[in-house]
Amino acid sequence: MKSLSQNPFDPATDPPPRRDTPMPLSERIGIARQVLTSLTEATRSGQRHLMCRVLDILQSDVIRPTVRLTHPQVDAVMAAVTELQHEAARAAPDIALFCARARVVIDILSNA
């Protein structure tokens, strides 16, 4: 176990600190946006990891009972999430397509 005086918190390798309350939707959306901006600069394995993180964030927000979506929004989000899953699973994913579909979901969730 490392002490804080020896090694400060490193968000790249250390788990995030536990919270008593869930992170607000706006913060999770902000994190997803930040991750998307770093996708093009990551290695192939890094891209796969980051795409899975974005997908995890977006999927968890879509199924939250506090997020209210209209039927057309649900259809658009589900179609986009299906494409995100497909791209994340491909051997050579289309990063531009993944980012575009993720932004569709982010925009819908941001306005929910």
C-alpha positions in Angstrom: 0.0 0.0 0.0 1.4 3.4 -0.9 1.3 6.4 1.4 0.2 9.8 0.1 3.5 11.3 1.1 5.4 8.9 -1.1 3.1 8.7 -4.1 0.3 11.2 -4.8 -3.0 10.1 -6.2 -2.6 9.1 -9.9 -6.0 9.1 -11.8 -4.5 7.0 -14.6 -3.7 4.1 -12.3 -5.6 4.6 -9.1 -9.3 4.0 -8.7 -11.3 7.1 -8.1 -12.1 8.0 -4.5 -15.4 6.5 -3.2 -18.3 8.9 -3.0 -21.3 8.7 -0.8 -23.5 10.1 -3.5 -23.5 9.2 -7.2 -21.7 11.5 -9.6 -24.1 14.0 -11.2 -25.1 13.3 -14.8 -23.4 16.5 -16.0 -20.1 15.3 -14.6 -20.3 11.9 -16.2 -21.2 13.5 -19.5 -18.2 15.8 -19.1 -15.9 12.9 -18.5 -17.2 11.1 -21.6 -16.6 14.2 -23.6 -13.0 14.5 -22.3 -12.3 10.8 -23.1 -13.6 11.3 -26.7 -11.2 14.1 -27.3 -8.2 11.9 -26.4 -9.3 8.9 -28.5 -7.5 10.0 -31.7 -4.2 10.3 -29.9 -4.3 6.9 -28.1 -2.7 3.7 -29.3 -5.0 1.0 -30.8 -5.3 -0.8 -27.4 -5.7 2.6 -25.7 -8.5 3.5 -28.1 -10.3 0.2 -27.3 -10.0 0.9 -23.6 -11.2 4.4 -23.9 -14.1 3.4 -26.1 -15.2 0.8 -23.5 -15.1 3.5 -20.8 -17.2 5.9 -22.9 -19.6 3.1 -23.7 -19.9 2.1 -20.0 -20.7 5.7 -19.0 -23.3 6.2 -21.7 -25.0 2.8 -21.2 -25.2 3.4 -17.4 -26.8 6.8 -17.9 -29.3 5.5 -20.5 -30.8 3.0 -18.1 -30.9 5.3 -15.1 -34.5 5.8 -14.0 -33.8 9.5 -13.4 -33.0 10.2 -17.0 -36.3 11.0 -18.8 -36.2 10.5 -22.6 -39.0 10.7 -25.1 -39.7 7.7 -27.3 -37.9 9.2 -30.3 -34.9 9.9 -28.1 -34.9 6.4 -26.7 -34.9 5.0 -30.3 -32.0 7.3 -31.3 -30.0 6.5 -28.2 -30.5 2.8 -28.6 -29.5 2.8 -32.2 -26.4 4.9 -31.4 -25.4 2.6 -28.5 -25.8 -0.4 -30.7 -23.4 1.2 -33.2 -21.0 2.1 -30.4 -21.0 -1.5 -29.2 -20.3 -2.7 -32.8 -17.4 -0.2 -33.3 -15.9 -0.9 -29.9 -15.8 -4.7 -30.7 -14.3 -4.3 -34.2 -10.6 -5.2 -34.8 -10.1 -1.8 -36.5 -12.8 0.5 -35.2 -13.8 3.7 -37.1 -12.9 6.3 -34.4 -14.7 9.1 -36.3 -17.9 7.1 -36.4 -17.6 6.1 -32.8 -17.1 9.7 -31.7 -20.0 10.9 -33.9 -22.4 8.3 -32.4 -21.2 9.0 -28.9 -21.8 12.7 -29.3 -25.4 11.9 -30.4 -26.0 10.1 -27.1 -24.1 12.8 -25.1 -26.2 15.6 -26.7 -29.5 13.7 -26.0 -28.5 13.0 -22.4 -27.3 16.5 -21.8 -30.7 17.8 -22.7 -32.6 15.2 -20.7 
